[in-house]
Amino acid sequence: MIKTGIVINIMNKKAGIMTSGGEFVYIKISKTLPNVGEIYTGKLFRKNISLCKYAIVAASIMFIFISSVSAYAYYTPVSTIILSINPSISIKANRWNKIISSKPLNSDGALLLKKIKLENKSIDSGLGLLVKEAKTENFINRKYVNDKRVISVDIKSNKNISIDISNFKNTIDNDNLNVKIDVSSGNNK
């Protein structure tokens, strides 16, 4: 499409003009360079933005897809850990051994969970925090240790993943606590 108008500015190989209808457009500059203020006629300059638009749309769709898949993978539980001291707590964790949810199984468990936040922590540090809070709330005390009561950790997983609870075991050993760890058959490590 050919447009005619007064040249307002010149940039690289295009001239900005104002047409008689009051429209501001860019036209391609032919062989002669126009001066600002003179009337000039040329073909309408169209940016090749369709390819750019498609690239932006494709990148946006990929970003949304990857974000959705990542969020789904992060918030899908693959293992359940039930910690029984006297307070009992159920913990759900994802494939990266991060706690995604926790719920009390009794009122004492609710008291422990009210004071600490376990979400997005590793299973190892979450179990350690629960034992530490149980000591603070006096669920684990000298009588508990002297009576040789057992802390039960039941780990069930629907994937064959490795769960590292070495720091938790060190905490238990340092405090002379008895622990029984039961691992389901789906988890070999």
Beta strands, then each sheet from edge to edge (+ up, - down):
strand 1: 2-11
strand 2: 14-19
strand 3: 24-28
strand 4: 39-43
strand 5: 79-84
strand 6: 88-93
strand 7: 99-104
strand 8: 150-157
strand 9: 178-183
sheet 1: 3+ 2- 1+ 4-
sheet 2: 7+ 6- 5+ 8- 9-
end
